Amino acid sequence: MGSGPSQPRWFGTLRASLPPMKDKTVVITGTTSGTGYICAQVCGELGATVLLLNRSSQRSAKALESLRAAAPNGTFHAVECDLQSFASVRTAAAEVAKLTPEGIDVLCNNAGVMALEDVATKDGFDVQMQTNHLSHFLLTALLFPLLEKRAAAVGEARVVNHSSVARRMPDTPLSAAHLGKNGGNLGGNASGISMSGPRWERYHQTKLANCVFTYALHDRLQKRGSKVKALVAHPGLARTNLQVTSGEHGGMSPTFTSIFMKMLSQSGEDGAMGIVKCVCDSADVIASGQFWGPNRGMQLTGAPGLVTPEPLLNGEEDKKMLWQLSEEAVGEKFAL
């Protein structure tokens, strides 16, 4: 499972502790490789039905075939979804609804891109912000009735967002400009050797948005008395295809990537433990508002633990701003 030469250190212990997921339906974005693929495989091994939301490609077709072979206990469905297009997200949500008449147990907003060029999507937004946050906000809004339906039937459902240590590097607050229709006008394409510069600021803003969205959603769910849980995880520094893709687009130098990743990273399996725990662990362990991931030192490696959110992640004004601007961006009222 997964990618990268390093061997998992903690993953096996977590995997052995997980309960069966028979009769559960899980929707995951970004499952062609890395943490999303690993999470999908674990869900399948545990007996779940897994909907795989990816752009149509040879990679996604191969991943579907590989998952079916690796996890025959599971049921896998491919749903075409391009997170760089709001229209595609709407089409995907409609297809998911057709496939899940009894509701959804878990929506895992996993897919992401990192340190890409300063370009706009056809919807006009920064390619990183639309892929990593705005389209996931829209997907969550569209699928929320299915989550509530399932939660009412079985006692709970979950939204799991995937952040990063980049949420706190640099320590700049959430920016309205990055959530707006300003793609291609957010600092240019310079990239510092140590993950700095405007490419990384744009990435930081998306990973910060993932957390702010989670806490804003949690607050609204609690006020509503909903049985849907909002969770967030981070992978630490994991060896996945994300670094390769970033390097291909000029976001990371090959020398820096090879040295930094070899010295400080963990395996893709270990990196996936945060979302795997949030998606798969039992209801008595997982509570709304939790943040799971490596929580020692710089939070780069280690078994998943509960992470204390930094102040940037949970500010009241930032939560209000993110919700309002996200609704405006995607053209969808997410009324909670």
C-alpha positions as CSV (number, residue, x, y, z in Angstrom):
1,M,0.0,0.0,0.0
2,G,1.0,3.6,-0.6
3,S,4.2,5.0,-2.0
4,G,7.7,6.0,-0.9
5,P,10.6,3.8,0.1
6,S,10.3,4.1,3.9
7,Q,8.6,1.3,5.8
8,P,5.6,2.1,8.1
9,R,6.4,2.2,11.8
10,W,3.0,2.8,13.5
11,F,0.4,1.9,10.8
12,G,0.1,-1.8,11.6
13,T,-0.9,-1.1,15.2
14,L,-3.6,1.3,14.2
15,R,-4.8,-1.0,11.4
16,A,-5.2,-4.0,13.7
17,S,-7.3,-1.9,16.2
18,L,-10.0,-0.8,13.7
19,P,-13.6,-2.2,13.8
20,P,-15.4,-3.7,10.8
21,M,-17.1,-1.3,8.4
22,K,-19.6,-3.6,6.8
23,D,-22.8,-1.7,5.7
24,K,-20.9,1.6,5.9
25,T,-20.6,3.9,2.9
26,V,-17.5,6.2,2.6
27,V,-16.9,8.9,0.0
28,I,-13.3,9.9,-0.5
29,T,-11.7,12.5,-2.8
30,G,-8.3,11.9,-4.3
31,T,-7.7,8.2,-4.2
32,T,-5.3,7.5,-7.0
33,S,-2.3,7.3,-4.7
34,G,-1.0,8.3,-1.3
35,T,-3.1,8.9,1.8
36,G,-6.4,8.7,-0.1
37,Y,-5.6,5.4,-1.7
38,I,-4.4,4.0,1.6
39,C,-7.6,5.1,3.4
40,A,-9.8,3.7,0.6
41,Q,-8.0,0.3,0.8
42,V,-8.4,0.1,4.6
43,C,-12.1,0.9,4.3
44,G,-12.5,-1.8,1.7
45,E,-10.6,-4.3,3.8
46,L,-13.0,-3.6,6.6
47,G,-15.9,-4.3,4.4
48,A,-17.1,-0.8,3.4
49,T,-18.6,0.5,0.2
50,V,-16.2,3.2,-1.0
51,L,-16.9,5.9,-3.6
52,L,-13.7,7.1,-5.2
53,L,-13.9,10.7,-6.5
54,N,-11.2,11.5,-9.0
55,R,-10.6,13.1,-12.3
56,S,-11.1,10.6,-15.1
57,S,-7.6,9.3,-16.1
58,Q,-5.5,6.1,-16.6
59,R,-4.3,6.6,-13.0
60,S,-7.8,6.6,-11.5
61,A,-8.7,3.5,-13.6
62,K,-5.6,1.7,-12.4
63,A,-6.3,2.7,-8.8
64,L,-9.8,1.3,-9.0
65,E,-8.6,-2.0,-10.4
66,S,-5.8,-2.2,-7.8
67,L,-8.2,-1.5,-4.9
68,R,-10.6,-4.1,-6.0
69,A,-7.8,-6.7,-6.1
70,A,-6.3,-5.6,-2.8
71,A,-9.5,-5.4,-0.8
72,P,-12.0,-7.9,-2.2
73,N,-14.2,-7.5,1.0
74,G,-15.0,-4.0,-0.1
75,T,-17.2,-2.5,-2.9
76,F,-15.6,0.3,-4.9
77,H,-17.3,2.7,-7.3
78,A,-15.6,5.3,-9.4
79,V,-17.2,8.8,-9.6
80,E,-15.7,11.3,-11.9
81,C,-15.0,14.6,-10.1
82,D,-12.6,17.4,-11.1
83,L,-12.2,19.6,-8.0
84,Q,-10.9,22.4,-10.3
85,S,-14.5,22.8,-11.6
86,F,-17.5,23.6,-9.5
87,A,-19.8,22.2,-12.3
88,S,-17.9,18.9,-12.1
89,V,-18.4,18.8,-8.3
90,R,-22.1,19.3,-8.7
91,T,-22.3,16.5,-11.3
92,A,-20.3,14.2,-9.0
93,A,-22.5,15.0,-6.0
94,A,-25.6,14.1,-8.0
95,E,-24.0,10.8,-9.0
96,V,-23.1,10.1,-5.4
97,A,-26.7,10.7,-4.4
98,K,-27.9,8.2,-6.9
99,L,-25.5,5.6,-5.6
100,T,-26.3,6.2,-1.9
101,P,-30.0,6.3,-1.4
102,E,-29.6,5.3,2.3
103,G,-27.1,8.0,3.0
104,I,-23.4,8.4,3.6
105,D,-21.5,7.4,6.7
106,V,-18.3,9.4,6.0
107,L,-17.3,12.1,3.6
108,C,-13.5,12.3,3.5
109,N,-12.2,15.5,1.8
110,N,-8.7,14.3,1.2
111,A,-7.6,15.4,-2.3
112,G,-5.1,18.3,-2.5
113,V,-2.4,20.0,-4.6
114,M,0.6,21.7,-3.3
115,A,2.7,24.8,-4.3
116,L,1.3,25.0,-7.8
117,E,1.7,28.1,-10.1
118,D,-0.3,31.2,-9.6
119,V,-3.1,30.4,-12.0
120,A,-6.8,30.6,-12.0
121,T,-9.3,27.8,-12.5
122,K,-12.0,28.3,-15.2
123,D,-14.2,29.5,-12.3
124,G,-11.6,32.2,-11.6
125,F,-10.2,31.1,-8.2
126,D,-6.7,30.1,-7.2
127,V,-6.1,26.6,-8.4
128,Q,-4.9,25.5,-4.9
129,M,-7.7,27.1,-3.0
130,Q,-10.4,25.7,-5.2
131,T,-9.0,22.2,-5.3
132,N,-8.1,22.0,-1.6
133,H,-10.9,23.9,0.1
134,L,-13.7,25.6,-2.0
135,S,-14.7,22.5,-4.0
136,H,-14.7,20.4,-0.8
137,F,-16.9,23.1,0.9
138,L,-19.3,22.8,-2.0
139,L,-19.2,19.0,-2.0
140,T,-19.9,18.9,1.7
141,A,-22.8,21.3,1.3
142,L,-24.3,19.2,-1.5
143,L,-23.9,15.9,0.3
144,F,-24.9,17.1,3.8
145,P,-28.5,15.9,3.5
146,L,-27.2,12.4,2.9
147,L,-24.9,12.6,5.9
148,E,-27.8,13.8,8.1
149,K,-30.0,11.0,6.8
150,R,-27.4,8.3,7.7
151,A,-26.7,9.9,11.1
152,A,-30.4,9.8,11.9
153,A,-30.6,6.1,11.0
154,V,-27.4,4.8,12.7
155,G,-26.5,7.4,15.2
156,E,-23.6,9.3,13.6
157,A,-22.0,10.3,10.3
158,R,-18.7,12.1,9.7
159,V,-17.0,14.8,7.6
160,V,-13.2,14.4,7.6
161,N,-11.0,17.2,6.2
162,H,-7.3,16.8,5.5
163,S,-5.0,19.6,6.5
164,S,-1.2,19.8,6.8
165,V,1.6,21.1,9.0
166,A,1.6,23.9,6.4
167,R,-1.5,25.3,8.2
168,R,1.0,27.0,10.6
169,M,3.9,27.7,8.2
170,P,4.0,30.7,7.8
171,D,1.9,32.0,10.6
172,T,-0.2,34.4,8.6
173,P,-3.9,34.5,9.2
174,L,-6.7,33.5,6.9
175,S,-6.9,35.9,3.9
176,A,-10.1,37.0,2.2
177,A,-8.1,37.6,-1.0
178,H,-7.1,34.0,-1.2
179,L,-10.8,32.9,-0.9
180,G,-11.9,35.3,-3.6
181,K,-11.9,35.3,-7.4
182,N,-8.3,36.3,-7.6
183,G,-6.7,33.3,-9.3
184,G,-3.5,34.3,-11.1
185,N,-3.1,37.5,-9.0
186,L,-1.8,36.1,-5.7
187,G,1.9,36.7,-5.6
188,G,3.3,35.0,-8.6
189,N,5.5,31.8,-8.9
190,A,8.6,32.4,-6.7
191,S,9.3,29.5,-4.4
192,G,11.9,29.7,-1.6
193,I,14.2,26.7,-0.9
194,S,12.7,26.0,2.5
195,M,9.0,26.0,1.5
196,S,8.6,29.8,1.4
197,G,7.4,32.3,-1.1
198,P,4.0,33.0,-2.6
199,R,3.4,29.4,-3.9
200,W,3.7,28.2,-0.3
201,E,1.7,31.1,1.1
202,R,-1.2,30.0,-1.2
203,Y,-0.8,26.4,0.0
204,H,-0.7,27.5,3.6
205,Q,-3.9,29.4,3.1
206,T,-5.7,26.3,1.8
207,K,-4.5,24.1,4.6
208,L,-5.5,26.8,7.1
209,A,-8.9,27.0,5.4
210,N,-9.3,23.2,5.9
211,C,-9.0,23.6,9.6
212,V,-11.1,26.8,9.9
213,F,-13.8,25.1,7.9
214,T,-13.8,22.1,10.2
215,Y,-14.2,24.2,13.4
216,A,-16.8,26.4,11.8
217,L,-18.7,23.3,10.7
218,H,-18.3,21.7,14.2
219,D,-19.8,24.8,15.8
220,R,-22.8,24.9,13.5
221,L,-23.4,21.2,13.9
222,Q,-23.3,21.5,17.7
223,K,-25.8,24.4,17.7
224,R,-28.1,22.4,15.4
225,G,-27.9,19.3,17.6
226,S,-26.8,17.3,14.6
227,K,-25.3,13.8,14.9
228,V,-22.9,14.5,12.1
229,K,-19.3,15.0,13.3
230,A,-16.7,17.4,11.9
231,L,-13.1,16.2,12.1
232,V,-9.7,17.2,10.7
233,A,-6.4,15.3,10.3
234,H,-2.9,16.0,9.1
235,P,-0.3,13.5,7.8
236,G,2.8,15.0,9.2
237,L,5.5,14.8,6.5
238,A,4.7,11.7,4.5
239,R,6.3,10.4,1.4
240,T,3.5,10.5,-1.2
241,N,3.0,11.6,-4.8
242,L,2.1,15.1,-3.6
243,Q,5.8,16.1,-3.4
244,V,6.4,14.6,-6.9
245,T,3.6,16.6,-8.4
246,S,4.7,19.8,-6.7
247,G,8.3,19.3,-7.9
248,E,7.1,18.8,-11.5
249,H,5.4,22.2,-11.3
250,G,8.4,24.0,-9.8
251,G,7.2,24.1,-6.3
252,M,10.0,22.0,-4.7
253,S,13.6,21.6,-5.9
254,P,14.6,18.0,-6.5
255,T,17.7,18.3,-4.3
256,F,15.7,19.8,-1.4
257,T,13.0,17.2,-1.8
258,S,15.3,14.3,-1.8
259,I,17.4,15.4,1.2
260,F,14.5,16.8,3.3
261,M,12.2,13.9,2.7
262,K,14.8,11.3,3.4
263,M,15.8,12.9,6.7
264,L,12.5,13.9,8.2
265,S,9.6,12.1,6.5
266,Q,7.5,9.0,7.3
267,S,5.9,6.5,5.1
268,G,2.7,7.1,3.2
269,E,0.9,4.5,5.4
270,D,2.0,6.3,8.6
271,G,1.0,9.6,7.0
272,A,-2.5,8.2,6.3
273,M,-3.1,7.3,9.9
274,G,-4.8,10.6,10.8
275,I,-7.6,10.3,8.2
276,V,-7.8,6.5,8.6
277,K,-8.5,7.0,12.3
278,C,-11.0,9.7,11.7
279,V,-12.8,7.7,9.0
280,C,-12.6,4.2,10.4
281,D,-12.3,4.2,14.2
282,S,-15.3,3.5,16.4
283,A,-17.9,6.0,17.4
284,D,-16.9,5.9,21.1
285,V,-13.3,7.1,20.1
286,I,-14.1,9.7,17.6
287,A,-15.8,13.0,18.6
288,S,-16.8,16.0,16.6
289,G,-14.2,18.8,16.7
290,Q,-11.2,16.5,17.1
291,F,-7.9,17.0,15.2
292,W,-5.8,13.9,14.7
293,G,-2.2,13.6,13.5
294,P,1.4,13.4,14.6
295,N,1.5,15.6,17.7
296,R,5.1,15.4,18.9
297,G,7.7,18.1,18.4
298,M,7.3,19.6,14.9
299,Q,4.4,17.2,14.2
300,L,6.3,15.6,11.2
301,T,6.2,12.0,12.2
302,G,4.6,9.7,14.7
303,A,1.5,7.8,15.6
304,P,-1.7,9.8,15.5
305,G,-2.7,11.7,18.6
306,L,-5.1,14.6,19.4
307,V,-3.6,17.9,18.2
308,T,-4.3,21.1,20.0
309,P,-5.4,23.7,17.4
310,E,-3.3,26.8,17.1
311,P,-5.2,30.1,17.6
312,L,-5.2,30.8,13.8
313,L,-7.4,27.8,13.3
314,N,-10.4,28.6,15.5
315,G,-11.0,32.3,15.5
316,E,-14.6,33.4,15.5
317,E,-14.2,36.1,12.9
318,D,-12.2,33.8,10.6
319,K,-14.9,31.1,10.8
320,K,-17.6,33.6,9.9
321,M,-15.5,35.1,7.0
322,L,-14.6,31.7,5.6
323,W,-18.2,30.5,5.6
324,Q,-19.5,33.6,4.0
325,L,-16.8,33.9,1.3
326,S,-17.0,30.1,0.6
327,E,-20.7,30.3,0.0
328,E,-20.3,33.3,-2.3
329,A,-17.5,31.6,-4.2
330,V,-19.3,28.3,-4.8
331,G,-22.7,29.8,-5.3
332,E,-24.4,27.6,-2.8
333,K,-26.0,28.4,0.5
334,F,-24.7,26.0,3.2
335,A,-27.4,26.7,5.7
336,L,-26.7,25.2,9.1
